Amino acid sequence: MLPKKIMLLGSGELGKETIISAQRLGNYVIAVDSYANAPGMQVADECEVISMLDGDALDAIIEKHKPDIIIPEIEAIRTERFYVYEAQGIQVVPSAKAANFTMNRKAIRDLASKELSVKTARYGYATSMLEAKTIADEMGYPCIIKPLMSSSGKGQSTIKSPADIESCWHYATTGGRGDSNEVIIEEFIAFDYEITLLTVTQQDGPVLFCPPIGHRQERGDYQESWQPCAMSDVAYAKACEIAEQVTTALTGAGIWGVEFFIKGDEVYFSELSPRPHDTGMVTLAGTQTFSEFELHCRAVLGLPIPYIKLERPGASAVILYTEDDHSKPSYNGMQTALAIPQSDIRLFGKPFTRKFRRMGVALSWGDTDTSMESLREKAEAIAKCISIHT
């Protein structure tokens, strides 16, 4: 197989690990992001800085580099251009259809709920504060409001009462990505826990499922994850069935982060990302046969994936910056963190800080009889060892 020229649209921490995995398989990677020295750019063969919401700028770099494969890693892209690139013979990951649908919560939710009859929370869309209040009143309080296009929980909040409508509407319409002011309002599900089911679709081969990943969020953003997440065989089978149904409808090859709310044996489809998932960074702890990034690259390149199995339990916890300033970071505490047995850290190399920005991740793992509670506590302890200074 000849080396491929891969263009990564979005080059944050997930993109960085994807680039490393692609290069290890002999490929040439161009990293694209909206700012210079993004994490992925630090390891890529070439890089470009553009706004990917500028369709003409996107066309220009595609023409300049003529990639064999385009891998989108963020939401803020003129994804309608992907149909044109695909028609030109460029492989879009997972596919132009999948990228268009999944970069917009409205398209993917309607596909799952209306076309595929998958169980989801009740929901509605609003383009004004008045519409948002009407839907929230009908939905009942509390309920969740989100931008149609965002990542890492940006713009997501809980409407606890009518008094919260104005502030939550403002946060949702200013915290998203893209240029739409439409929001989605969802029923609040009193779930027992939530999971990410990493699902691999192949060019030639069956759909594969990773052991379920449990995760905890704050402000709509992942704070910790662990693998495996204990769940009933019935719930796991339902989640696998839904994940295969939705990813098959969207078409294409790659890894998908499919999120579910679990209540007993009931499974509610929540969201889906057509790429490695932030909660899946726990796989960097060697929890399964291949990391999510290695699986993504193998599937995209059409390389065989004989099987996926749990190798050992593990946990991750984010290394978070909590201050307000935007400055160049430095780090202390690595010697203390790495002195903890069965531990590791990944500092992402982000060139500047901002409040609640993920700057790294702490990893822990254990033996088959190690309790998940102890691994989660250890990952959090590792993360707390690292202090960030500006």
Number of C-alpha atoms within 10 A of each C-alpha: 6 6 13 17 19 23 27 28 24 27 29 22 24 22 27 24 23 27 29 19 20 25 19 12 16 14 17 18 26 22 28 30 23 16 14 14 21 25 23 29 27 16 19 22 15 14 21 18 17 16 17 22 17 12 14 13 14 19 15 11 16 16 11 9 13 15 21 15 22 26 24 25 26 24 23 23 23 18 22 14 15 23 16 13 20 17 11 9 11 18 22 24 27 28 22 23 19 23 29 20 22 21 27 18 20 19 13 22 23 15 18 20 16 11 12 14 11 19 15 19 16 13 20 18 18 20 14 14 17 13 14 23 21 14 20 26 14 11 18 15 15 17 21 21 29 27 31 25 27 21 20 15 17 19 25 27 22 19 24 15 14 14 10 13 19 14 12 22 28 13 18 23 24 15 19 24 21 18 11 13 19 19 27 22 26 24 20 18 16 9 14 10 16 21 27 29 25 28 27 30 24 25 18 11 15 12 17 17 20 24 19 23 23 24 23 16 14 11 14 17 19 17 20 25 28 32 28 21 18 15 15 12 10 12 17 20 13 15 26 19 11 22 26 19 14 20 23 14 15 21 18 24 29 28 31 24 23 25 24 24 22 22 15 13 13 16 22 21 21 20 17 24 23 30 27 25 22 21 29 26 26 30 27 24 24 17 23 21 18 20 22 31 27 24 26 28 23 23 24 25 21 15 16 13 17 9 10 16 12 18 14 19 25 34 35 34 30 27 27 21 19 13 14 11 12 12 12 13 16 13 12 12 14 15 10 11 21 15 11 14 11 16 21 21 23 15 16 19 19 19 16 16 23 16 12 14 18 21 22 19 26 30 30 30 27 19 11 12 8 13 12 20 10 15 22 21 15 25 29 22 16 28 24 16 17 22 15 18 13 12
